Amino acid sequence: MTDINNAKILILATDGFEQSELEKPLNDLRARGATVHVATPDGNGIKGWDEDDWGDTTPADLALKDVVVDDYHGIVLPGGQINPDLLRANKDAVALIRKFHDSGKTVAAICHAPWLLIEAGIIKGRKATCYASIATDVKNAGAHYEDSEVVADQGIVTSRSPEDLDAFVAKIVEEIEEGKHERKAA
């Protein structure tokens, strides 16, 4: 078990992430004592999407290629439409998500980010939620869809939208504090 004060968490994102879905977990997890790093495909800052227009730029702490899974207790995947759509086409990003899963670490995805769980092949047979417009995608991938603010299944945490961020962050903390999750490799 890992106290959140001793946890290291990675947020993986690229341009077009939903601003609140990166910033709130980043700020709230840091406020609870966790070390949180932002990784981007190239290690450069990324521009968010804030409701209906481009938002702020978030600096990166490291590039995707420099992430060492063993250094972290979990990974957070913000949504928005653009960010997960770009990342699911990035083989290295998908492989990284699968490594977090296969290592028993917490994997948290909100809004459209369950597309990344689908691409990584880790959602089949699990309970999950997502943004309403991709519910059919989640169901077709073999997940047991629930229309709930947050769903956790063996350390895989999913939420629907920015309105669910408080529950999403609380469940991330809970799952990380539970420690390693025993599950089959993807």
Secondary structure as the mmCIF struct_conf table of DSSP 4:
data_model
#
loop_
_struct_conf.conf_type_id
_struct_conf.id
_struct_conf.beg_label_comp_id
_struct_conf.beg_label_asym_id
_struct_conf.beg_label_seq_id
_struct_conf.end_label_comp_id
_struct_conf.end_label_asym_id
_struct_conf.end_label_seq_id
HELX_RH_3T_P HELX_RH_3T_P1 ILE A 4 ASN A 6
STRN STRN1 LYS A 8 LEU A 12
TURN_TY1_P TURN_TY1_P1 ASP A 15 GLY A 16
STRN STRN2 PHE A 17 GLU A 18
HELX_RH_AL_P HELX_RH_AL_P1 GLN A 19 ALA A 31
TURN_TY1_P TURN_TY1_P2 ARG A 32 GLY A 33
STRN STRN3 THR A 35 THR A 40
BEND BEND1 PRO A 41 ASN A 44
STRN STRN4 ILE A 46 ASP A 50
TURN_TY1_P TURN_TY1_P3 GLU A 51 ASP A 52
STRN STRN5 ASP A 53 THR A 58
BEND BEND2 ASP A 61 ASP A 61
STRN STRN6 LEU A 62 ALA A 63
HELX_RH_3T_P HELX_RH_3T_P2 LEU A 64 ASP A 66
HELX_RH_3T_P HELX_RH_3T_P3 VAL A 69 ASP A 71
BEND BEND3 HIS A 73 HIS A 73
STRN STRN7 GLY A 74 LEU A 77
BEND BEND4 GLN A 81 GLN A 81
HELX_RH_AL_P HELX_RH_AL_P2 ILE A 82 LEU A 87
TURN_TY1_P TURN_TY1_P4 ARG A 88 ALA A 89
HELX_RH_AL_P HELX_RH_AL_P3 LYS A 91 ASP A 102
TURN_TY1_P TURN_TY1_P5 SER A 103 GLY A 104
STRN STRN8 THR A 106 ILE A 110
TURN_TY1_P TURN_TY1_P6 CYS A 111 ALA A 113
HELX_RH_AL_P HELX_RH_AL_P4 PRO A 114 ALA A 120
TURN_TY1_P TURN_TY1_P7 GLY A 121 GLY A 121
TURN_TY1_P TURN_TY1_P8 LYS A 124 GLY A 125
BEND BEND5 ARG A 126 ARG A 126
STRN STRN9 LYS A 127 ALA A 128
HELX_RH_3T_P HELX_RH_3T_P4 ALA A 132 ILE A 134
HELX_RH_AL_P HELX_RH_AL_P5 ALA A 135 ASN A 140
TURN_TY1_P TURN_TY1_P9 ALA A 141 GLY A 142
STRN STRN10 HIS A 144 TYR A 145
BEND BEND6 SER A 148 GLU A 149
STRN STRN11 VAL A 150 ASP A 153
TURN_TY1_P TURN_TY1_P10 GLN A 154 GLY A 155
STRN STRN12 ILE A 156 SER A 159
BEND BEND7 SER A 161 SER A 161
HELX_RH_3T_P HELX_RH_3T_P5 PRO A 162 ASP A 164
HELX_RH_AL_P HELX_RH_AL_P6 LEU A 165 GLU A 178
#
